[in-house]
Amino acid sequence: MAQAVPVGGTVVAKIGSSTLVDADGRIDAAFVQALCDQIATLVHGGIHMVLVSSGAVAAGFERLGFSQRPSDMATLQACASAGQVALAEAYSEVLAEHGISCGQVLLTRRDVIDRSGYLHARTTLLRLIELGCVPVVNENDTVSVAEFTFGDNDTLGAITATLVSADLYVILSDVEGLYTANPQDNPDAQLISHVSKVDSHISAMAKGSSSTLGTGGMATKIRAARATLAAGIPTVICRGRSPHVLVDVVGGQAVGTRFEPDEQAHETGRKLWIGLAEIPQGSIKLDAGALEAVQEHGASILPVGITESMGTYSSGDVVNVLAPDDTLVGRGVVRYSSEEMKQIRGLRLDVIRRFMPEKNGMPAIHRDELLIF
């Protein structure tokens, strides 16, 4: 059963472009007003708020005089630059009416894949919260390049929630939540109100968004929820334009789909950094026995349990960990290169030690450097 966030708690709310804009693809000022009114209600009630907001490009192409969203990268980044100013102004003006200040925090994945950068971002966000300021977080689309983008703000929101040790992560979407099937195609689709574990069955229900404005669909929201579950952070996916929805969710009302973590779920900051912020350079696939060992018993991943290696990676890189059916089950720091992995996968450590004595019986991924979703 959902519980209200206690006074003094921290809530991260993510708003997507498809919810933030009107039918013409422009920032909906009336909705921004309503959203900020809800944030102000919560802040004055003793809740610390962090807003992760999409919409910079949508705000920018209007400000720069375009009738529709451009398609070339240089113009998109120019729109993002102008739009970030427009968004900050919009949120700042409405929050100021309630006596609340806000601060803009622009991030790229490059800022957080470095452990030092990750901690600096955390310190800045926490200090803004201490000062009674509402951080407005967005990806810095003006300078990010493909290999350093978060790809979607659902993931950015999950990273932000772990950075500030949030008590709740709310994804304000253009749908009610997770359904058993796509409700646009199947009138019998049922809303799933509660999820305690993101398995292949839950992941299969997620379908991509048809929105022309956002970069994320339900699949990205499920991936984000899977990560916050590992962090012990409850996550709610709900329709952002429902009246008072943010206040209702924070107050503990049953709205949308709530992902509730196990009471014991609370991974370390380093593991969450590995699983969320780092860019995977490859993948390894486990057999059934190895999968059970890491999921049920918290074991390290040994080479003997690896059936396949994909991609090119070096020792110390982060790789995806796949189940036998190719389901993503975790990420970790691998201690063998992809070339070495081809030689040692499926072998016992005592055998590997004979021709790789320098590895000294090292597991493929140590459990202290492994995040299981």
Residue pairs with C-beta under 8 A, 6 or more apart in sequence:
1 254
2 234
2 236
2 249
2 252
2 253
2 254
2 258
2 260
3 252
4 250
4 251
4 252
5 11
5 47
5 167
5 168
5 250
5 251
5 252
6 167
7 45
7 46
7 47
8 46
8 47
8 48
9 47
9 48
9 167
9 168
10 47
10 48
10 49
10 50
10 129
10 164
10 165
10 166
10 167
10 168
11 42
11 47
11 48
11 49
11 50
11 166
11 167
11 168
11 169
11 170
11 250
12 50
12 51
12 52
12 157
12 160
12 161
12 164
12 166
12 168
12 169
12 170
13 39
13 49
13 50
13 51
13 52
13 169
13 170
13 172
13 246
14 51
14 52
14 53
14 54
14 153
14 154
14 156
14 157
14 169
14 170
14 171
14 172
15 35
15 51
15 52
15 53
15 54
15 55
15 172
15 240
16 54
16 153
16 154
16 171
16 172
16 173
16 174
16 211
16 214
16 216
16 240
17 54
17 55
17 57
17 58
17 211
17 213
17 214
17 215
18 173
18 174
18 209
18 211
18 213
18 214
19 31
19 172
19 173
19 174
19 240
19 241
20 27
20 28
20 31
20 32
20 53
20 54
20 55
20 58
21 27
21 28
21 55
21 58
21 213
22 28
22 31
25 58
25 61
25 62
25 68
25 69
25 213
26 58
26 59
26 62
27 55
27 58
27 59
27 62
27 86
27 87
27 90
29 90
31 241
32 90
32 91
32 94
33 94
34 243
35 172
35 240
35 246
36 91
36 94
36 95
36 98
37 94
37 98
38 244
38 245
38 246
38 247
39 49
39 51
39 95
39 100
39 134
39 246
40 95
40 98
40 100
41 247
42 49
42 246
42 247
42 250
43 49
43 98
43 100
43 132
43 134
44 98
47 250
48 129
49 134
50 125
50 129
50 134
50 135
50 137
50 160
50 164
50 166
51 91
51 102
51 134
51 135
51 136
51 137
52 136
52 137
52 138
52 153
52 156
52 157
52 160
53 87
53 91
53 136
53 137
53 138
53 153
54 138
54 153
54 214
54 215
55 83
55 87
56 79
56 80
56 83
56 84
56 86
56 87
56 138
56 141
57 69
57 76
57 79
57 80
57 83
57 141
58 69
58 83
58 213
59 82
59 83
59 84
59 86
59 87
59 90
60 78
60 79
60 80
60 81
60 82
60 83
60 84
60 86
61 68
61 69
61 70
61 79
61 83
62 86
63 79
63 82
63 83
63 85
63 86
64 78
64 79
64 82
66 75
66 79
69 76
69 79
69 212
69 213
70 76
70 79
76 141
77 141
77 142
77 143
78 142
80 141
80 142
81 142
84 104
84 106
84 138
84 141
84 142
87 136
87 138
88 102
88 104
88 136
91 102
91 134
91 136
92 101
92 102
95 101
95 102
95 134
100 132
100 133
100 134
101 131
101 132
101 133
101 134
102 133
102 134
102 135
102 136
103 128
103 133
103 134
103 135
103 136
104 135
104 136
104 138
105 121
105 124
105 125
105 128
105 135
105 136
105 137
105 138
106 137
106 138
106 139
106 140
107 121
107 137
107 138
107 139
107 140
107 150
107 156
108 139
108 140
108 143
108 144
108 148
108 149
108 150
109 144
109 148
109 149
109 150
109 277
109 279
110 117
110 144
110 148
111 117
111 118
111 121
111 140
112 118
112 121
112 159
112 273
112 277
113 148
113 277
113 278
113 279
115 270
115 273
118 163
118 273
118 277
121 163
122 163
122 164
125 135
125 137
125 160
125 163
125 164
126 164
128 134
128 135
129 135
129 164
137 156
137 157
137 160
138 153
138 156
139 149
139 150
139 153
139 156
141 149
147 279
148 279
150 156
150 159
151 215
151 216
151 220
152 214
152 215
152 216
152 220
153 215
153 216
154 171
154 216
154 220
154 221
154 223
154 224
155 216
155 220
155 223
155 224
155 227
155 276
157 169
157 171
157 224
158 169
158 224
158 225
158 227
158 228
158 235
158 276
159 276
159 277
160 166
161 169
161 228
161 231
161 233
161 235
162 227
162 228
162 231
162 233
162 269
162 272
162 276
166 233
167 233
167 234
168 233
168 234
168 235
168 236
168 249
168 250
169 224
169 228
169 233
169 234
169 235
169 236
170 235
170 236
170 238
170 246
170 249
170 250
171 221
171 224
171 225
171 235
171 236
171 237
171 238
172 238
172 239
172 240
172 245
172 246
173 221
173 237
173 238
173 239
173 240
174 209
174 211
174 214
174 239
174 240
174 241
175 183
175 218
175 237
175 239
176 191
176 238
176 239
176 256
176 257
177 191
177 192
177 193
177 236
177 237
177 238
177 239
177 256
177 257
178 191
178 192
178 195
178 202
178 205
178 206
178 218
178 221
178 222
178 237
178 257
179 189
179 190
179 191
179 192
179 205
180 189
180 190
180 192
180 205
181 188
181 189
181 205
182 189
182 207
183 189
191 256
191 257
192 205
192 257
193 254
193 256
193 257
193 258
194 257
194 258
194 260
195 202
195 225
195 257
195 258
195 259
195 260
196 259
196 260
196 261
196 262
197 229
198 222
198 225
198 226
198 229
198 259
198 373
199 327
200 323
200 325
200 327
202 222
203 219
203 222
203 327
205 218
206 217
206 218
206 219
206 221
206 222
207 217
207 218
207 219
208 217
208 218
208 219
209 216
209 217
209 218
210 217
211 217
218 237
221 237
224 235
225 235
225 237
225 259
226 373
227 272
227 275
227 276
227 373
228 234
228 235
228 259
228 261
229 235
229 259
229 261
229 262
229 265
229 373
230 261
230 265
230 267
230 271
230 272
230 275
230 371
230 372
230 373
231 261
231 265
231 266
231 267
231 272
232 261
232 262
232 265
232 266
232 267
233 261
234 258
234 259
234 260
234 261
235 258
235 259
236 249
236 255
236 256
236 257
236 258
236 259
237 256
237 257
237 259
238 245
238 249
238 255
238 256
238 257
239 245
239 256
240 246
242 255
245 255
245 256
248 255
249 255
249 256
267 275
267 371
270 368
270 369
271 368
271 369
271 370
271 371
272 371
274 318
274 331
274 332
274 333
274 369
274 370
274 371
275 330
275 331
275 371
275 373
276 371
278 318
278 331
279 318
280 317
280 318
280 319
280 320
280 331
281 311
281 312
281 313
281 314
281 317
281 318
281 319
282 309
282 310
282 311
282 312
282 313
282 317
282 319
282 320
282 334
282 338
283 309
283 310
283 311
283 319
283 320
283 321
283 322
284 301
284 306
284 308
284 309
284 310
284 319
284 320
284 321
284 322
284 334
284 341
284 345
284 364
284 365
285 306
285 307
285 308
285 309
285 310
285 322
285 323
285 324
285 326
286 294
286 301
286 305
286 306
286 307
286 321
286 322
286 323
286 324
286 329
287 305
287 306
287 307
287 324
288 324
289 305
290 301
290 302
290 304
290 305
290 306
291 305
291 323
291 324
291 329
293 299
293 305
294 300
294 301
294 321
294 329
294 330
294 367
294 370
294 372
295 329
295 372
298 367
299 367
300 363
300 364
300 365
300 366
300 367
300 370
301 321
301 332
301 363
301 364
301 365
301 367
301 370
302 348
302 349
302 363
302 364
303 336
303 341
303 344
303 345
303 346
303 347
303 348
303 349
303 352
303 363
303 364
304 346
304 347
304 348
304 349
306 341
306 345
306 346
306 364
307 324
307 345
307 346
308 345
309 338
309 341
309 342
309 345
311 319
311 338
312 338
313 319
313 334
313 337
313 338
314 337
314 338
315 334
315 335
315 336
315 337
315 340
316 333
316 334
316 335
317 333
317 334
318 331
318 332
318 333
318 334
319 331
319 332
319 334
319 365
320 328
320 330
320 331
321 328
321 329
321 330
321 331
321 332
321 365
321 370
321 372
322 328
322 329
323 329
328 373
329 372
329 373
330 370
330 371
330 372
330 373
331 370
331 371
332 365
332 366
332 369
332 370
332 371
333 365
333 366
333 369
333 370
334 341
334 364
334 365
335 359
335 362
335 363
335 364
335 365
335 366
336 344
336 359
336 362
336 364
340 356
341 364
344 352
344 356
349 361
349 362
349 363
350 361
352 359
352 361
353 359
353 360
353 361
